[in-house]
Amino acid sequence: MSIDETFRQIEDVFREIFEDDDLVITTQTTARDIEEWDSLMNIQLVTAIEKKFKIRFTLGEIQNFKNVGDLQDCVIKRLG
């Protein structure tokens, strides 16, 4: 799977979780950029992304996500 395709699928998960078909994210997007992105939404996002890509993150990986790019890098590494 290409980097672009991985990103599109991650963006689709964000749109589904935040119930906003027009939501646009970048690799630099953080929780501060999306008003509704709180700790509960973060859990839902991580769970949905794990399900979408059929992977499991470690707690350490999750704690190190600073932005969407870090999340994407981890997904790509897991799909490796």
Backbone atoms as SQL, in Angstrom:
CREATE TABLE atoms (id INTEGER PRIMARY KEY, chain TEXT, resi INTEGER, resn TEXT, atom TEXT, x REAL, y REAL, z REAL);
INSERT INTO atoms VALUES
  (1, 'A', 1, 'MET', 'N', 0.850, -1.180, 0.000),
  (2, 'A', 1, 'MET', 'CA', 0.000, 0.000, 0.000),
  (3, 'A', 1, 'MET', 'C', 0.893, 1.240, 0.000),
  (4, 'A', 2, 'SER', 'N', 0.566, 2.196, -0.856),
  (5, 'A', 2, 'SER', 'CA', 1.375, 3.405, -0.966),
  (6, 'A', 2, 'SER', 'C', 1.162, 4.321, 0.236),
  (7, 'A', 3, 'ILE', 'N', 2.092, 5.243, 0.399),
  (8, 'A', 3, 'ILE', 'CA', 1.988, 6.227, 1.478),
  (9, 'A', 3, 'ILE', 'C', 0.727, 7.067, 1.293),
  (10, 'A', 4, 'ASP', 'N', 0.448, 7.469, 0.056),
  (11, 'A', 4, 'ASP', 'CA', -0.742, 8.280, -0.216),
  (12, 'A', 4, 'ASP', 'C', -2.027, 7.520, 0.095),
  (13, 'A', 5, 'GLU', 'N', -2.076, 6.244, -0.276),
  (14, 'A', 5, 'GLU', 'CA', -3.265, 5.438, -0.008),
  (15, 'A', 5, 'GLU', 'C', -3.454, 5.242, 1.494),
  (16, 'A', 6, 'THR', 'N', -2.361, 5.023, 2.198),
  (17, 'A', 6, 'THR', 'CA', -2.433, 4.891, 3.662),
  (18, 'A', 6, 'THR', 'C', -3.009, 6.166, 4.264),
  (19, 'A', 7, 'PHE', 'N', -2.509, 7.319, 3.799),
  (20, 'A', 7, 'PHE', 'CA', -3.000, 8.594, 4.324),
  (21, 'A', 7, 'PHE', 'C', -4.482, 8.775, 4.023),
  (22, 'A', 8, 'ARG', 'N', -4.903, 8.446, 2.809),
  (23, 'A', 8, 'ARG', 'CA', -6.328, 8.588, 2.449),
  (24, 'A', 8, 'ARG', 'C', -7.205, 7.731, 3.359),
  (25, 'A', 9, 'GLN', 'N', -6.754, 6.539, 3.645),
  (26, 'A', 9, 'GLN', 'CA', -7.542, 5.667, 4.520),
  (27, 'A', 9, 'GLN', 'C', -7.583, 6.194, 5.953),
  (28, 'A', 10, 'ILE', 'N', -6.474, 6.749, 6.415),
  (29, 'A', 10, 'ILE', 'CA', -6.461, 7.368, 7.748),
  (30, 'A', 10, 'ILE', 'C', -7.421, 8.557, 7.769),
  (31, 'A', 11, 'GLU', 'N', -7.389, 9.378, 6.729),
  (32, 'A', 11, 'GLU', 'CA', -8.288, 10.532, 6.648),
  (33, 'A', 11, 'GLU', 'C', -9.747, 10.073, 6.636),
  (34, 'A', 12, 'ASP', 'N', -10.035, 8.979, 5.956),
  (35, 'A', 12, 'ASP', 'CA', -11.394, 8.431, 5.957),
  (36, 'A', 12, 'ASP', 'C', -11.834, 8.047, 7.371),
  (37, 'A', 13, 'VAL', 'N', -10.927, 7.462, 8.135),
  (38, 'A', 13, 'VAL', 'CA', -11.248, 7.102, 9.528),
  (39, 'A', 13, 'VAL', 'C', -11.539, 8.365, 10.329),
  (40, 'A', 14, 'PHE', 'N', -10.733, 9.391, 10.179),
  (41, 'A', 14, 'PHE', 'CA', -10.967, 10.656, 10.876),
  (42, 'A', 14, 'PHE', 'C', -12.349, 11.208, 10.524),
  (43, 'A', 15, 'ARG', 'N', -12.678, 11.197, 9.243),
  (44, 'A', 15, 'ARG', 'CA', -13.979, 11.724, 8.812),
  (45, 'A', 15, 'ARG', 'C', -15.123, 10.925, 9.411),
  (46, 'A', 16, 'GLU', 'N', -14.948, 9.615, 9.490),
  (47, 'A', 16, 'GLU', 'CA', -15.984, 8.767, 10.077),
  (48, 'A', 16, 'GLU', 'C', -16.125, 9.014, 11.583),
  (49, 'A', 17, 'ILE', 'N', -15.016, 9.048, 12.293),
  (50, 'A', 17, 'ILE', 'CA', -15.055, 9.225, 13.746),
  (51, 'A', 17, 'ILE', 'C', -15.604, 10.601, 14.116),
  (52, 'A', 18, 'PHE', 'N', -15.181, 11.627, 13.392),
  (53, 'A', 18, 'PHE', 'CA', -15.637, 12.985, 13.695),
  (54, 'A', 18, 'PHE', 'C', -16.936, 13.345, 12.976),
  (55, 'A', 19, 'GLU', 'N', -17.478, 12.391, 12.206),
  (56, 'A', 19, 'GLU', 'CA', -18.738, 12.584, 11.484),
  (57, 'A', 19, 'GLU', 'C', -18.723, 13.873, 10.671),
  (58, 'A', 20, 'ASP', 'N', -17.640, 14.035, 9.893),
  (59, 'A', 20, 'ASP', 'CA', -17.459, 15.236, 9.080),
  (60, 'A', 20, 'ASP', 'C', -16.815, 14.832, 7.750),
  (61, 'A', 21, 'ASP', 'N', -17.631, 14.702, 6.719),
  (62, 'A', 21, 'ASP', 'CA', -17.141, 14.278, 5.406),
  (63, 'A', 21, 'ASP', 'C', -16.208, 15.290, 4.757),
  (64, 'A', 22, 'ASP', 'N', -16.201, 16.515, 5.258),
  (65, 'A', 22, 'ASP', 'CA', -15.368, 17.565, 4.683),
  (66, 'A', 22, 'ASP', 'C', -14.080, 17.798, 5.470),
  (67, 'A', 23, 'LEU', 'N', -13.851, 17.022, 6.519),
  (68, 'A', 23, 'LEU', 'CA', -12.665, 17.194, 7.350),
  (69, 'A', 23, 'LEU', 'C', -11.410, 16.935, 6.527),
  (70, 'A', 24, 'VAL', 'N', -10.483, 17.878, 6.595),
  (71, 'A', 24, 'VAL', 'CA', -9.208, 17.738, 5.895),
  (72, 'A', 24, 'VAL', 'C', -8.108, 17.733, 6.945),
  (73, 'A', 25, 'ILE', 'N', -7.264, 16.699, 6.895),
  (74, 'A', 25, 'ILE', 'CA', -6.137, 16.619, 7.821),
  (75, 'A', 25, 'ILE', 'C', -4.850, 16.623, 7.004),
  (76, 'A', 26, 'THR', 'N', -3.752, 16.901, 7.671),
  (77, 'A', 26, 'THR', 'CA', -2.416, 16.810, 7.077),
  (78, 'A', 26, 'THR', 'C', -1.564, 15.977, 8.017),
  (79, 'A', 27, 'THR', 'N', -0.350, 15.702, 7.614),
  (80, 'A', 27, 'THR', 'CA', 0.548, 14.953, 8.496),
  (81, 'A', 27, 'THR', 'C', 0.902, 15.765, 9.743),
  (82, 'A', 28, 'GLN', 'N', 0.719, 17.077, 9.679),
  (83, 'A', 28, 'GLN', 'CA', 1.031, 17.945, 10.823),
  (84, 'A', 28, 'GLN', 'C', -0.165, 18.176, 11.761),
  (85, 'A', 29, 'THR', 'N', -1.342, 17.651, 11.410),
  (86, 'A', 29, 'THR', 'CA', -2.546, 17.851, 12.217),
  (87, 'A', 29, 'THR', 'C', -2.361, 17.222, 13.598),
  (88, 'A', 30, 'THR', 'N', -2.770, 17.979, 14.627),
  (89, 'A', 30, 'THR', 'CA', -2.730, 17.495, 16.007),
  (90, 'A', 30, 'THR', 'C', -4.115, 17.662, 16.630),
  (91, 'A', 31, 'ALA', 'N', -4.265, 17.156, 17.828),
  (92, 'A', 31, 'ALA', 'CA', -5.534, 17.277, 18.542),
  (93, 'A', 31, 'ALA', 'C', -5.914, 18.743, 18.754),
  (94, 'A', 32, 'ARG', 'N', -4.954, 19.611, 18.820),
  (95, 'A', 32, 'ARG', 'CA', -5.247, 21.045, 18.990),
  (96, 'A', 32, 'ARG', 'C', -5.928, 21.652, 17.768),
  (97, 'A', 33, 'ASP', 'N', -5.781, 20.990, 16.625),
  (98, 'A', 33, 'ASP', 'CA', -6.345, 21.512, 15.376),
  (99, 'A', 33, 'ASP', 'C', -7.809, 21.134, 15.166),
  (100, 'A', 34, 'ILE', 'N', -8.283, 20.139, 15.907),
  (101, 'A', 34, 'ILE', 'CA', -9.660, 19.669, 15.755),
  (102, 'A', 34, 'ILE', 'C', -10.339, 19.775, 17.116),
  (103, 'A', 35, 'GLU', 'N', -11.287, 20.686, 17.209),
  (104, 'A', 35, 'GLU', 'CA', -11.915, 21.018, 18.486),
  (105, 'A', 35, 'GLU', 'C', -12.473, 19.794, 19.218),
  (106, 'A', 36, 'GLU', 'N', -13.077, 18.871, 18.488),
  (107, 'A', 36, 'GLU', 'CA', -13.726, 17.716, 19.110),
  (108, 'A', 36, 'GLU', 'C', -12.749, 16.610, 19.507),
  (109, 'A', 37, 'TRP', 'N', -11.481, 16.760, 19.169),
  (110, 'A', 37, 'TRP', 'CA', -10.490, 15.704, 19.400),
  (111, 'A', 37, 'TRP', 'C', -10.017, 15.752, 20.850),
  (112, 'A', 38, 'ASP', 'N', -10.726, 15.007, 21.687),
  (113, 'A', 38, 'ASP', 'CA', -10.347, 14.898, 23.091),
  (114, 'A', 38, 'ASP', 'C', -9.830, 13.486, 23.360),
  (115, 'A', 39, 'SER', 'N', -9.611, 13.148, 24.627),
  (116, 'A', 39, 'SER', 'CA', -9.031, 11.843, 24.951),
  (117, 'A', 39, 'SER', 'C', -9.945, 10.691, 24.547),
  (118, 'A', 40, 'LEU', 'N', -11.245, 10.856, 24.674),
  (119, 'A', 40, 'LEU', 'CA', -12.176, 9.803, 24.264),
  (120, 'A', 40, 'LEU', 'C', -12.136, 9.610, 22.752),
  (121, 'A', 41, 'MET', 'N', -12.107, 10.700, 22.007),
  (122, 'A', 41, 'MET', 'CA', -12.030, 10.611, 20.549),
  (123, 'A', 41, 'MET', 'C', -10.699, 9.992, 20.129),
  (124, 'A', 42, 'ASN', 'N', -9.648, 10.259, 20.890),
  (125, 'A', 42, 'ASN', 'CA', -8.350, 9.684, 20.573),
  (126, 'A', 42, 'ASN', 'C', -8.401, 8.160, 20.670),
  (127, 'A', 43, 'ILE', 'N', -9.053, 7.656, 21.699),
  (128, 'A', 43, 'ILE', 'CA', -9.205, 6.209, 21.863),
  (129, 'A', 43, 'ILE', 'C', -10.009, 5.640, 20.695),
  (130, 'A', 44, 'GLN', 'N', -11.076, 6.323, 20.323),
  (131, 'A', 44, 'GLN', 'CA', -11.895, 5.858, 19.206),
  (132, 'A', 44, 'GLN', 'C', -11.106, 5.861, 17.894),
  (133, 'A', 45, 'LEU', 'N', -10.305, 6.894, 17.682),
  (134, 'A', 45, 'LEU', 'CA', -9.478, 6.977, 16.478),
  (135, 'A', 45, 'LEU', 'C', -8.475, 5.827, 16.413),
  (136, 'A', 46, 'VAL', 'N', -7.754, 5.630, 17.505),
  (137, 'A', 46, 'VAL', 'CA', -6.741, 4.576, 17.534),
  (138, 'A', 46, 'VAL', 'C', -7.384, 3.212, 17.302),
  (139, 'A', 47, 'THR', 'N', -8.496, 2.965, 17.956),
  (140, 'A', 47, 'THR', 'CA', -9.192, 1.687, 17.803),
  (141, 'A', 47, 'THR', 'C', -9.675, 1.498, 16.371),
  (142, 'A', 48, 'ALA', 'N', -10.245, 2.541, 15.778),
  (143, 'A', 48, 'ALA', 'CA', -10.748, 2.453, 14.405),
  (144, 'A', 48, 'ALA', 'C', -9.613, 2.245, 13.404),
  (145, 'A', 49, 'ILE', 'N', -8.489, 2.898, 13.631),
  (146, 'A', 49, 'ILE', 'CA', -7.344, 2.735, 12.726),
  (147, 'A', 49, 'ILE', 'C', -6.760, 1.333, 12.862),
  (148, 'A', 50, 'GLU', 'N', -6.674, 0.831, 14.082),
  (149, 'A', 50, 'GLU', 'CA', -6.205, -0.541, 14.278),
  (150, 'A', 50, 'GLU', 'C', -7.115, -1.529, 13.540),
  (151, 'A', 51, 'LYS', 'N', -8.405, -1.315, 13.649),
  (152, 'A', 51, 'LYS', 'CA', -9.364, -2.201, 12.989),
  (153, 'A', 51, 'LYS', 'C', -9.248, -2.094, 11.464),
  (154, 'A', 52, 'LYS', 'N', -9.158, -0.862, 10.960),
  (155, 'A', 52, 'LYS', 'CA', -9.082, -0.623, 9.513),
  (156, 'A', 52, 'LYS', 'C', -7.882, -1.321, 8.886),
  (157, 'A', 53, 'PHE', 'N', -6.733, -1.229, 9.558),
  (158, 'A', 53, 'PHE', 'CA', -5.501, -1.771, 9.005),
  (159, 'A', 53, 'PHE', 'C', -5.142, -3.156, 9.568),
  (160, 'A', 54, 'LYS', 'N', -5.992, -3.654, 10.470),
  (161, 'A', 54, 'LYS', 'CA', -5.767, -4.974, 11.088),
  (162, 'A', 54, 'LYS', 'C', -4.391, -5.051, 11.754),
  (163, 'A', 55, 'ILE', 'N', -4.119, -4.037, 12.585),
  (164, 'A', 55, 'ILE', 'CA', -2.862, -3.960, 13.332),
  (165, 'A', 55, 'ILE', 'C', -3.174, -3.642, 14.787),
  (166, 'A', 56, 'ARG', 'N', -2.171, -3.729, 15.637),
  (167, 'A', 56, 'ARG', 'CA', -2.309, -3.319, 17.041),
  (168, 'A', 56, 'ARG', 'C', -1.104, -2.459, 17.396),
  (169, 'A', 57, 'PHE', 'N', -1.371, -1.299, 17.985),
  (170, 'A', 57, 'PHE', 'CA', -0.307, -0.428, 18.461),
  (171, 'A', 57, 'PHE', 'C', 0.042, -0.804, 19.892),
  (172, 'A', 58, 'THR', 'N', 1.283, -0.564, 20.266),
  (173, 'A', 58, 'THR', 'CA', 1.655, -0.704, 21.672),
  (174, 'A', 58, 'THR', 'C', 1.321, 0.605, 22.378),
  (175, 'A', 59, 'LEU', 'N', 1.243, 0.550, 23.685),
  (176, 'A', 59, 'LEU', 'CA', 0.984, 1.768, 24.461),
  (177, 'A', 59, 'LEU', 'C', 2.080, 2.795, 24.208),
  (178, 'A', 60, 'GLY', 'N', 3.312, 2.344, 24.129),
  (179, 'A', 60, 'GLY', 'CA', 4.430, 3.249, 23.873),
  (180, 'A', 60, 'GLY', 'C', 4.300, 3.957, 22.538),
  (181, 'A', 61, 'GLU', 'N', 3.871, 3.227, 21.525),
  (182, 'A', 61, 'GLU', 'CA', 3.680, 3.845, 20.209),
  (183, 'A', 61, 'GLU', 'C', 2.607, 4.923, 20.284),
  (184, 'A', 62, 'ILE', 'N', 1.498, 4.597, 20.909),
  (185, 'A', 62, 'ILE', 'CA', 0.387, 5.550, 21.016),
  (186, 'A', 62, 'ILE', 'C', 0.833, 6.811, 21.757),
  (187, 'A', 63, 'GLN', 'N', 1.581, 6.639, 22.819),
  (188, 'A', 63, 'GLN', 'CA', 2.044, 7.786, 23.606),
  (189, 'A', 63, 'GLN', 'C', 2.999, 8.679, 22.819),
  (190, 'A', 64, 'ASN', 'N', 3.660, 8.122, 21.812),
  (191, 'A', 64, 'ASN', 'CA', 4.622, 8.892, 21.020),
  (192, 'A', 64, 'ASN', 'C', 4.017, 9.588, 19.813),
  (193, 'A', 65, 'PHE', 'N', 2.718, 9.380, 19.551),
  (194, 'A', 65, 'PHE', 'CA', 2.081, 10.072, 18.440),
  (195, 'A', 65, 'PHE', 'C', 1.944, 11.549, 18.780),
  (196, 'A', 66, 'LYS', 'N', 2.663, 12.401, 18.045),
  (197, 'A', 66, 'LYS', 'CA', 2.564, 13.849, 18.255),
  (198, 'A', 66, 'LYS', 'C', 1.632, 14.500, 17.234),
  (199, 'A', 67, 'ASN', 'N', 1.455, 13.805, 16.098),
  (200, 'A', 67, 'ASN', 'CA', 0.601, 14.335, 15.034),
  (201, 'A', 67, 'ASN', 'C', 0.173, 13.182, 14.124),
  (202, 'A', 68, 'VAL', 'N', -0.617, 13.493, 13.128),
  (203, 'A', 68, 'VAL', 'CA', -1.116, 12.467, 12.218),
  (204, 'A', 68, 'VAL', 'C', 0.041, 11.796, 11.470),
  (205, 'A', 69, 'GLY', 'N', 1.081, 12.534, 11.174),
  (206, 'A', 69, 'GLY', 'CA', 2.237, 11.968, 10.485),
  (207, 'A', 69, 'GLY', 'C', 2.895, 10.854, 11.291),
  (208, 'A', 70, 'ASP', 'N', 3.016, 11.051, 12.601),
  (209, 'A', 70, 'ASP', 'CA', 3.581, 10.005, 13.458),
  (210, 'A', 70, 'ASP', 'C', 2.695, 8.764, 13.434),
  (211, 'A', 71, 'LEU', 'N', 1.407, 8.981, 13.476),
  (212, 'A', 71, 'LEU', 'CA', 0.448, 7.879, 13.403),
  (213, 'A', 71, 'LEU', 'C', 0.599, 7.141, 12.073),
  (214, 'A', 72, 'GLN', 'N', 0.659, 7.885, 10.984),
  (215, 'A', 72, 'GLN', 'CA', 0.805, 7.289, 9.656),
  (216, 'A', 72, 'GLN', 'C', 2.112, 6.502, 9.562),
  (217, 'A', 73, 'ASP', 'N', 3.197, 7.062, 10.052),
  (218, 'A', 73, 'ASP', 'CA', 4.490, 6.365, 10.011),
  (219, 'A', 73, 'ASP', 'C', 4.418, 5.032, 10.747),
  (220, 'A', 74, 'CYS', 'N', 3.732, 5.015, 11.861),
  (221, 'A', 74, 'CYS', 'CA', 3.607, 3.804, 12.644),
  (222, 'A', 74, 'CYS', 'C', 2.754, 2.764, 11.893),
  (223, 'A', 75, 'VAL', 'N', 1.691, 3.210, 11.267),
  (224, 'A', 75, 'VAL', 'CA', 0.850, 2.307, 10.479),
  (225, 'A', 75, 'VAL', 'C', 1.690, 1.687, 9.368),
  (226, 'A', 76, 'ILE', 'N', 2.440, 2.495, 8.661),
  (227, 'A', 76, 'ILE', 'CA', 3.266, 2.003, 7.553),
  (228, 'A', 76, 'ILE', 'C', 4.299, 1.010, 8.061),
  (229, 'A', 77, 'LYS', 'N', 4.922, 1.320, 9.191),
  (230, 'A', 77, 'LYS', 'CA', 5.909, 0.413, 9.785),
  (231, 'A', 77, 'LYS', 'C', 5.259, -0.918, 10.154),
  (232, 'A', 78, 'ARG', 'N', 4.053, -0.855, 10.728),
  (233, 'A', 78, 'ARG', 'CA', 3.334, -2.077, 11.127),
  (234, 'A', 78, 'ARG', 'C', 2.934, -2.916, 9.931),
  (235, 'A', 79, 'LEU', 'N', 2.587, -2.257, 8.831),
  (236, 'A', 79, 'LEU', 'CA', 2.175, -2.973, 7.626),
  (237, 'A', 79, 'LEU', 'C', 3.370, -3.571, 6.899),
  (238, 'A', 80, 'GLY', 'N', 4.564, -2.979, 7.193),
  (239, 'A', 80, 'GLY', 'CA', 5.839, -3.310, 6.642),
  (240, 'A', 80, 'GLY', 'C', 5.955, -4.471, 5.816);
